[in-house]
Amino acid sequence: MSAVTTFTDEKPTIKELQILVGGHIEITYLNDGSQMIVNADALLLKYPKNKEASMLKNAYIAGNVAILKGEAKLT
């Protein structure tokens, strides 16, 4: 089962995000302006579908993701 971890106040490091998603990160944006961090190779690696993340993005998302809001967003 894939997880969704949300950060709102404290910005995670790139290394923390890489560990969370299991590899190279890719940033995608949600309609509310939040950032969704996914594993750039999740589909190639055949990670399982993340149902919660897929609903948030309205697209097929695989593997663990991080949602960055407010002060936690990467700049």
C-alpha positions as CSV (number, residue, x, y, z in Angstrom):
1,M,0.0,0.0,0.0
2,S,1.4,3.4,-1.0
3,A,1.4,6.3,1.4
4,V,0.7,10.1,1.2
5,T,2.8,12.2,3.7
6,T,1.9,15.8,4.1
7,F,4.3,18.6,5.1
8,T,2.9,22.0,5.9
9,D,5.3,24.0,8.2
10,E,8.8,22.6,7.9
11,K,10.4,22.1,4.6
12,P,11.8,18.6,4.1
13,T,15.3,18.1,2.6
14,I,15.8,16.7,-0.8
15,K,17.4,13.6,0.8
16,E,14.3,13.1,3.0
17,L,12.0,13.4,0.0
18,Q,14.2,10.9,-2.0
19,I,14.0,8.4,0.9
20,L,10.2,8.9,1.3
21,V,9.5,8.3,-2.5
22,G,12.2,5.7,-2.9
23,G,14.4,7.4,-5.5
24,H,14.7,10.4,-7.8
25,I,12.0,13.0,-7.1
26,E,9.7,14.8,-9.5
27,I,7.5,17.8,-8.6
28,T,4.0,18.1,-9.9
29,Y,1.4,20.6,-8.8
30,L,-2.1,20.2,-7.5
31,N,-5.0,22.5,-8.3
32,D,-4.7,24.2,-4.9
33,G,-1.1,25.2,-5.5
34,S,0.4,22.4,-3.3
35,Q,3.3,20.5,-4.6
36,M,3.1,16.7,-5.0
37,I,6.5,15.0,-4.9
38,V,6.6,11.6,-6.6
39,N,9.3,9.1,-7.7
40,A,10.3,10.0,-11.2
41,D,10.7,6.4,-12.1
42,A,7.7,4.9,-10.3
43,L,5.9,3.7,-13.4
44,L,9.0,2.2,-14.9
45,L,9.7,0.4,-11.6
46,K,6.1,-0.8,-11.5
47,Y,5.3,0.7,-8.1
48,P,1.7,0.1,-7.0
49,K,-1.0,2.6,-7.7
50,N,-1.4,5.2,-4.9
51,K,-5.2,5.5,-4.9
52,E,-5.3,8.6,-2.6
53,A,-2.6,10.5,-4.6
54,S,-4.3,9.5,-7.9
55,M,-7.6,11.0,-6.6
56,L,-5.8,14.2,-5.5
57,K,-4.1,14.7,-8.9
58,N,-6.9,13.1,-11.0
59,A,-4.2,11.1,-12.7
60,Y,-2.5,7.7,-12.3
61,I,0.1,8.1,-9.5
62,A,2.3,5.2,-8.3
63,G,4.3,4.8,-5.1
64,N,4.7,6.9,-2.0
65,V,4.3,10.7,-2.4
66,A,4.8,13.8,-0.3
67,I,2.4,16.8,-0.4
68,L,4.1,20.1,0.4
69,K,1.9,23.0,1.5
70,G,2.6,26.5,2.8
71,E,6.1,27.0,4.2
72,A,7.1,23.4,3.3
73,K,6.9,24.0,-0.5
74,L,10.2,23.8,-2.4
75,T,11.4,26.9,-4.1
